Amino acid sequence: MKPSTQRRARHAAALHAADDAPRPDATAGATAAPAWQPVCRLDDLIPDAGIAARAHGEQVALFLTEAGPFALDHVDPFSGAAILARGIVGELQGHPVVASPMYKQHFRLDTGACLEDATVRVRRWPLRVDADGVLSIGRPETPCPQEADHAPAATA
């Protein structure tokens, strides 16, 4: 066997062994991830625009409006693309919204509800700003929506 093939085989075996290794359980005394994760300073946000951040292992879209900062899932539930932070921020029907750049649905920044389809929503993430102006993201308020929750029904 060539040396490069041997290295790849050893690397694959090490990865497989790492996958099979027991993982620490949060209930078994391992330290859990913090409830709040700092992501940026509030003055890093651009008014009426979005930025993408990673918090708690997921992509989050952050927005700053006159009503304050908001955070939603970054993934558009209609297309599956991570693009909501690139959407147009504005107001519609008296609510702060972001329009998805893909199919143009409007999501309320305060609730995550889609204005065009009441059955679809994106998760809203709680935010807090400390005395130094650092913006932290908490755990999402609702579980991650399942793909079946927003996928169109299959026709037979």
Secondary structure, 3 states (H helix, E strand, C coil): CCHHHHHHHHHHHHHHHHHHCCCCCHHHCCCCCCCEEEEEEHHHCCECCEEEEEECCEEEEEEEECCEEEEEECECCCCCCECHHHCEEEEECCEEEEECCCCCCEEECCCCEECCCCCCECCECCEEECCCCEEEEECCCCCCCCHHHHCCCCCC
